[in-house]
């Protein structure tokens, strides 16, 4: 062997290959000597091979750095695996096996086993010639399950022939060849069924399931969703279990987080699989875990972005015919929501006393667009430098409605929810409408007008130390509290409708009149400073008109964005034109485009 980094040379240096090649050379040779000469040659090959192996082992004990790399690490590994299906290798395996079992009568079977090896060689050559999907994983599967494959060859060949014009299922079979061979009876029944033909082949579905989804949903079946690893389920294109009632779509800034809370009041659980799961596989595993959980909740599947890795496949594995909820919003309101997206600073003051400067207490806003206490400044120069917002001229987590719907084949109906429908008093009617739409019970006991997100959620809660051992808990006016632990004393101190002041029941009697008077003065200033802060925060935020003005001076992106929006609104304009007509800033943008571009 001249090159230990060549997997092909190393396979050809295997004892089996060398012995088999000697047999072939003998059969093709016209020289004399007969079988005695052949046996002598085979003996010499075996003896020399053993000697070489011994020298190699002794060498790497002294010089471990000379150890050959693994076959898998060689660049020609895939090609090398095919050499294990050469006639020389297969004949050599027969000879080695006969030698190992010679005293058990293997010599009497040698002739028949040689004929068998020749026949098997022809079978594998036919397979390799006919199907170009053969790769290293398939070859490894054939090596590991050679006899099982040969035993069922005629049936396997029949399956491959029947579906030779359906590339997607052939790719699935070969990609999961080990599993296909080991569970052939079950898979054969499914791939020959009318259900498979109607559900996948007839539609030329790009991600056909390798197993029958109906059986997978049955816990009593030997193979079902509960005993298949999630990664393998994904690789075999198994659709998500069908125990979800609806699919929920909605881009960033459309109120999905608020609606999620409101839906939870009605025992609905949604896989919250955006922020921590970047790929289709990660989302699939997470959703699968939720759907297989036996908790007594109504389940849905949630998607709030477009074009992540394996996006199409993830969507295509959501196959149950069901209803869709789609949250939407004026695009320019979404853009400002994204650039103004904020949270509480990590070092925000949570506990303070009467002497603490309130400006420091209310300095608690962190804007993601800038990484500071204000949003990034909006001008043409920095606007064009935001790769996250302009990927493929994108906003693809915002402007993607029709593109997203196009990836689903299982839509029974779509209910569009505009953000204004889940704000304030309209929220209750909207939630009831959603419950009726997906045919679930509506829970009317909750306060659906509650403000789930917003500036007050960043500011509160706060803890004010008024005296040693006495604390006041300040929460926003919409938040609830434990009446067994706290008493609301807001009206005793102030008439604010923005926040509540709570005191522990055990501390209430300690608040003497002079402290009450001091607190009234303090909270008068607290309320005034808070209102000023809220006004200031609104003032520094980017407005929708600023976006429109930017596009006014950027004709290239203006035309691209208008074209994109026009396409993405195709479905909603057909079914809910009133929603689009109500979008003030989008309509203004369209008017501007018409005036500038004709």
Helices and strands as residue ranges (DSSP letters): H 7-12, H 15-28, H 34-62, G 64-66, G 71-73, H 77-82, G 83-85, H 87-100, G 102-104, H 106-130, H 136-144, H 146-151, H 153-162, H 167-175, H 177-182, H 184-191, H 194-196, I 197-201, H 213-216, G 225-227, H 230-235, E 246-250, H 256-264, E 268-270, H 280-292, E 298-303, H 311-316, E 322-328, H 331-339, E 342-344, E 351-353, H 358-361, E 365-367, H 380-383, H 387-390, H 401-405, E 411-418, G 419-422, H 426-437, H 455-459, E 462-467, E 470-476, E 486-488, H 490-493, E 499-504, G 505-510, H 513-540, H 544-552, H 555-568, H 570-575, H 577-581, H 584-597
